[in-house]
Amino acid sequence: MAGGWPGEMHRYWLHFDISGIYLRVLPPVVGVTGQDLDDCLEIIAHRYGQHVPPMTRVVEDPDLTDFQPDTVPGGWSLGVPVWRGVWYPPENITGPEPPERQRSHPRWWAMSERQ
């Protein structure tokens, strides 16, 4: 269990249809790492505090070797794609998502039942 996170992590580029969102807090493209797609969607919902809109494209385990900021909306640099959490826009530059936001952690279930 490297880094205290059980299981293998996967990176995703997720493209969203945000045309129906009045407050555009969620970017149209999000880079996120998690245990699986569902875990990543939960991270995004928790991070942006809203229902996740429909996805228009999903890229699992993208090759980031030649990443260029001007190739995606926003033009930001990457965060840390090996840590669990949102790395594009670069929101995880201080560390991975905390354990209590992981589905296998007992506090996650308690928090999700309250919402």
GROMACS elastic network, one bead per residue, 0.5 to 0.9 nm:
[ bonds ]
;  ai    aj funct       b0    kb
    1     4     6  0.54328   500
    1     5     6  0.58879   500
    1     6     6  0.53921   500
    1     7     6  0.70813   500
    1     8     6  0.89077   500
    2     5     6  0.63623   500
    2     6     6  0.76546   500
    2     7     6  0.88423   500
    3     6     6  0.85287   500
    3    83     6  0.89096   500
    4    99     6  0.84932   500
    5     8     6  0.82518   500
    5     9     6  0.85175   500
    5    35     6  0.88138   500
    5    84     6  0.84756   500
    5    99     6  0.79815   500
    5   102     6  0.85893   500
    6     9     6  0.86450   500
    6    35     6  0.82836   500
    6   104     6  0.84182   500
    7    35     6  0.66603   500
    8    34     6  0.83343   500
    8    35     6  0.61236   500
    8    36     6  0.86327   500
    9    33     6  0.64456   500
    9    34     6  0.51913   500
    9    36     6  0.71133   500
    9    82     6  0.78593   500
    9    83     6  0.83745   500
    9    84     6  0.74042   500
   10    32     6  0.83524   500
   10    33     6  0.54404   500
   10    34     6  0.55162   500
   10    35     6  0.59388   500
   10    36     6  0.62301   500
   10    37     6  0.81169   500
   10    40     6  0.88866   500
   10    60     6  0.70547   500
   10    61     6  0.58120   500
   10    82     6  0.85366   500
   10    84     6  0.87624   500
   11    31     6  0.71836   500
   11    32     6  0.57683   500
   11    34     6  0.66666   500
   11    35     6  0.87299   500
   11    36     6  0.84898   500
   11    37     6  0.88532   500
   11    40     6  0.86426   500
   11    59     6  0.83359   500
   11    60     6  0.60204   500
   11    62     6  0.66694   500
   11    81     6  0.68593   500
   11    82     6  0.78430   500
   11    84     6  0.87803   500
   12    30     6  0.79858   500
   12    31     6  0.56632   500
   12    32     6  0.54137   500
   12    33     6  0.61995   500
   12    34     6  0.83065   500
   12    36     6  0.89118   500
   12    37     6  0.76247   500
   12    40     6  0.78895   500
   12    58     6  0.68354   500
   12    59     6  0.54988   500
   12    61     6  0.56155   500
   12    62     6  0.65483   500
   13    29     6  0.68538   500
   13    30     6  0.58441   500
   13    32     6  0.67282   500
   13    57     6  0.80063   500
   13    58     6  0.59422   500
   13    59     6  0.50129   500
   13    60     6  0.66834   500
   13    61     6  0.79182   500
   13    62     6  0.68980   500
   13    88     6  0.85733   500
   14    28     6  0.81904   500
   14    29     6  0.56031   500
   14    30     6  0.52414   500
   14    31     6  0.63264   500
   14    32     6  0.78265   500
   14    55     6  0.67865   500
   14    56     6  0.78503   500
   14    57     6  0.60345   500
   14    59     6  0.65131   500
   14    60     6  0.85831   500
   15    27     6  0.86599   500
   15    28     6  0.56938   500
   15    30     6  0.65737   500
   15    31     6  0.89291   500
   15    54     6  0.86606   500
   15    55     6  0.55850   500
   15    56     6  0.54413   500
   15    58     6  0.64067   500
   15    59     6  0.86063   500
   16    19     6  0.88433   500
   16    26     6  0.86329   500
   16    27     6  0.78525   500
   16    28     6  0.50403   500
   16    29     6  0.62516   500
   16    30     6  0.81886   500
   16    52     6  0.83352   500
   16    53     6  0.62517   500
   16    54     6  0.57996   500
   16    56     6  0.53755   500
   16    57     6  0.71875   500
   17    20     6  0.75644   500
   17    21     6  0.86348   500
   17    28     6  0.66567   500
   17    53     6  0.63037   500
   17    54     6  0.57208   500
   17    55     6  0.60340   500
   17    56     6  0.61042   500
   18    21     6  0.53134   500
   18    22     6  0.85877   500
   18    24     6  0.72693   500
   18    26     6  0.75594   500
   18    27     6  0.77500   500
   18    28     6  0.61541   500
   18    53     6  0.65165   500
   18    54     6  0.79632   500
   19    22     6  0.80884   500
   19    24     6  0.88337   500
   20    53     6  0.85164   500
   21    24     6  0.59555   500
   21    25     6  0.86241   500
   21    26     6  0.86541   500
   21    53     6  0.81717   500
   22    25     6  0.89807   500
   23    26     6  0.82594   500
   24    27     6  0.69139   500
   24    28     6  0.88298   500
   25    48     6  0.67935   500
   25    50     6  0.89916   500
   26    29     6  0.82977   500
   26    30     6  0.82586   500
   26    44     6  0.86100   500
   26    48     6  0.63717   500
   26    50     6  0.86017   500
   26    52     6  0.84724   500
   26    53     6  0.89789   500
   27    30     6  0.65129   500
   27    73     6  0.78794   500
   27    74     6  0.81155   500
   27    89     6  0.79445   500
   28    73     6  0.71207   500
   29    72     6  0.72337   500
   29    73     6  0.68147   500
   29    74     6  0.88200   500
   29    88     6  0.77622   500
   29    89     6  0.83158   500
   30    44     6  0.83135   500
   30    86     6  0.71118   500
   30    87     6  0.76998   500
   30    88     6  0.53202   500
   30    89     6  0.65021   500
   31    78     6  0.84144   500
   31    79     6  0.89089   500
   31    81     6  0.78381   500
   31    85     6  0.85446   500
   31    86     6  0.58404   500
   31    87     6  0.53761   500
   31    89     6  0.70018   500
   31    90     6  0.85455   500
   32    40     6  0.61254   500
   32    41     6  0.86122   500
   32    43     6  0.80724   500
   32    44     6  0.79077   500
   32    81     6  0.70895   500
   32    83     6  0.88623   500
   32    84     6  0.73173   500
   32    85     6  0.54655   500
   32    87     6  0.55470   500
   32    88     6  0.67919   500
   33    36     6  0.81262   500
   33    37     6  0.87348   500
   33    39     6  0.85485   500
   33    40     6  0.62763   500
   33    43     6  0.88763   500
   33    61     6  0.88675   500
   33    81     6  0.62733   500
   33    82     6  0.69723   500
   33    83     6  0.65520   500
   33    85     6  0.53032   500
   33    86     6  0.65532   500
   33    87     6  0.74771   500
   34    37     6  0.71568   500
   34    38     6  0.84058   500
   34    39     6  0.56182   500
   34    40     6  0.51200   500
   34    41     6  0.88737   500
   34    43     6  0.80318   500
   34    83     6  0.80967   500
   34    84     6  0.51409   500
   34    85     6  0.65814   500
   34    86     6  0.89789   500
   34   102     6  0.89999   500
   35    38     6  0.80414   500
   35    39     6  0.58303   500
   35    40     6  0.72973   500
   35    84     6  0.80624   500
   36    39     6  0.52782   500
   36    40     6  0.63478   500
   36    41     6  0.87989   500
   37    40     6  0.50508   500
   37    41     6  0.62035   500
   37    42     6  0.86466   500
   37    60     6  0.84913   500
   38    41     6  0.50948   500
   38    42     6  0.62304   500
   38    43     6  0.86655   500
   39    42     6  0.51152   500
   39    43     6  0.62861   500
   39    44     6  0.87634   500
   39   102     6  0.77908   500
   39   103     6  0.74165   500
   40    43     6  0.50073   500
   40    44     6  0.62642   500
   40    45     6  0.86524   500
   40    84     6  0.85338   500
   40    85     6  0.74630   500
   40    86     6  0.82769   500
   41    44     6  0.50458   500
   41    45     6  0.61262   500
   41    46     6  0.85347   500
   41    52     6  0.72256   500
   42    45     6  0.50525   500
   42    46     6  0.60399   500
   42    47     6  0.83848   500
   42    52     6  0.86539   500
   42   101     6  0.87277   500
   42   103     6  0.89186   500
   43    46     6  0.51772   500
   43    47     6  0.59362   500
   43    48     6  0.85384   500
   43    84     6  0.87815   500
   43    85     6  0.64861   500
   43    86     6  0.74341   500
   43    97     6  0.81643   500
   43   101     6  0.74999   500
   43   102     6  0.84484   500
   44    47     6  0.50089   500
   44    48     6  0.59679   500
   44    49     6  0.79776   500
   44    50     6  0.85672   500
   44    52     6  0.73410   500
   44    85     6  0.81739   500
   44    86     6  0.71819   500
   45    48     6  0.54383   500
   45    49     6  0.54464   500
   45    50     6  0.55342   500
   45    51     6  0.60477   500
   45    52     6  0.58546   500
   46    49     6  0.51951   500
   46    50     6  0.74054   500
   46   101     6  0.83085   500
   47    50     6  0.84096   500
   47    85     6  0.89217   500
   47    86     6  0.81679   500
   48    51     6  0.85455   500
   48    52     6  0.86673   500
   49    52     6  0.89071   500
   50    53     6  0.87847   500
   52    55     6  0.83976   500
   55    58     6  0.71531   500
   59    62     6  0.60551   500
   61    64     6  0.88431   500
   63    66     6  0.76099   500
   63    67     6  0.80380   500
   64    67     6  0.50154   500
   64    68     6  0.87748   500
   64    81     6  0.89123   500
   67    70     6  0.88626   500
   67    71     6  0.77844   500
   67    77     6  0.87283   500
   67    78     6  0.84614   500
   68    71     6  0.56590   500
   68    72     6  0.80022   500
   68    75     6  0.81321   500
   68    76     6  0.89868   500
   68    77     6  0.79105   500
   69    72     6  0.62499   500
   69    73     6  0.83530   500
   69    74     6  0.78690   500
   69    76     6  0.53474   500
   69    77     6  0.54651   500
   69    78     6  0.77884   500
   70    73     6  0.73299   500
   70    74     6  0.76422   500
   70    76     6  0.76572   500
   70    77     6  0.89962   500
   71    74     6  0.89357   500
   71    75     6  0.69578   500
   72    75     6  0.58581   500
   72    76     6  0.81492   500
   73    76     6  0.81189   500
   74    89     6  0.79256   500
   75    89     6  0.88352   500
   76    88     6  0.74530   500
   76    89     6  0.63339   500
   76    90     6  0.72390   500
   77    87     6  0.89939   500
   77    88     6  0.75002   500
   77    89     6  0.74687   500
   77    90     6  0.66857   500
   78    81     6  0.74878   500
   78    87     6  0.58191   500
   78    88     6  0.55229   500
   78    89     6  0.67442   500
   78    90     6  0.52701   500
   78    91     6  0.88273   500
   78    93     6  0.89189   500
   79    83     6  0.89928   500
   79    86     6  0.76376   500
   79    88     6  0.61072   500
   79    89     6  0.70943   500
   79    91     6  0.63435   500
   79    92     6  0.57878   500
   79    93     6  0.53934   500
   80    83     6  0.58826   500
   80    84     6  0.86375   500
   80    85     6  0.85470   500
   80    86     6  0.83733   500
   80    87     6  0.55318   500
   80    88     6  0.86681   500
   80    90     6  0.74882   500
   80    91     6  0.86833   500
   80    92     6  0.63793   500
   80    93     6  0.62084   500
   80    94     6  0.89669   500
   80    95     6  0.81014   500
   80    96     6  0.83569   500
   81    84     6  0.75033   500
   81    85     6  0.78995   500
   81    86     6  0.78807   500
   81    87     6  0.55402   500
   81    88     6  0.83998   500
   81    92     6  0.85607   500
   82    85     6  0.88225   500
   82    87     6  0.87935   500
   82    96     6  0.86186   500
   83    86     6  0.85385   500
   83    87     6  0.81528   500
   83    92     6  0.76779   500
   83    95     6  0.70065   500
   83    97     6  0.76362   500
   84    87     6  0.85395   500
   84    92     6  0.82579   500
   84    95     6  0.84240   500
   84    97     6  0.55829   500
   84    98     6  0.85927   500
   85    91     6  0.78979   500
   85    92     6  0.61888   500
   85    95     6  0.85677   500
   85    96     6  0.57536   500
   85    97     6  0.52046   500
   85    98     6  0.89559   500
   86    89     6  0.69208   500
   86    90     6  0.67810   500
   86    91     6  0.57468   500
   86    92     6  0.59005   500
   86    96     6  0.86267   500
   86    97     6  0.83283   500
   87    91     6  0.56540   500
   87    92     6  0.56004   500
   87    93     6  0.76599   500
   88    91     6  0.68032   500
   88    92     6  0.85203   500
   89    92     6  0.87147   500
   90    93     6  0.64080   500
   91    94     6  0.79891   500
   92    95     6  0.54939   500
   92    96     6  0.60412   500
   92    97     6  0.73992   500
   93    96     6  0.80742   500
   95    98     6  0.82132   500
   96    99     6  0.87050   500
   97   100     6  0.82823   500
   97   101     6  0.65712   500
   97   102     6  0.78191   500
   98   101     6  0.57298   500
   98   102     6  0.73123   500
   99   102     6  0.52638   500
   99   103     6  0.85719   500
   99   104     6  0.84892   500
   99   105     6  0.63506   500
   99   107     6  0.86235   500
   99   108     6  0.82968   500
  100   103     6  0.78681   500
  100   104     6  0.85716   500
  100   105     6  0.56464   500
  100   106     6  0.74216   500
  100   107     6  0.54175   500
  100   108     6  0.52421   500
  100   109     6  0.89131   500
  100   111     6  0.86491   500
  101   104     6  0.87279   500
  101   105     6  0.72969   500
  101   107     6  0.77549   500
  101   108     6  0.54448   500
  101   111     6  0.86732   500
  102   105     6  0.55141   500
  102   106     6  0.87053   500
  102   107     6  0.85702   500
  102   108     6  0.61211   500
  102   109     6  0.89971   500
  103   106     6  0.77097   500
  103   107     6  0.85802   500
  103   108     6  0.56528   500
  103   109     6  0.68788   500
  104   107     6  0.87570   500
  104   108     6  0.73440   500
  104   109     6  0.82307   500
  105   108     6  0.54673   500
  105   109     6  0.73009   500
  106   109     6  0.56329   500
  106   110     6  0.67867   500
  106   111     6  0.89829   500
  107   110     6  0.50580   500
  107   111     6  0.60954   500
  107   112     6  0.85413   500
  108   111     6  0.51398   500
  108   112     6  0.60411   500
  108   113     6  0.85667   500
  109   112     6  0.51374   500
  109   113     6  0.61216   500
  109   114     6  0.87793   500
  110   113     6  0.53547   500
  110   114     6  0.66485   500
  111   114     6  0.53883   500
  111   115     6  0.68539   500
  112   115     6  0.54040   500
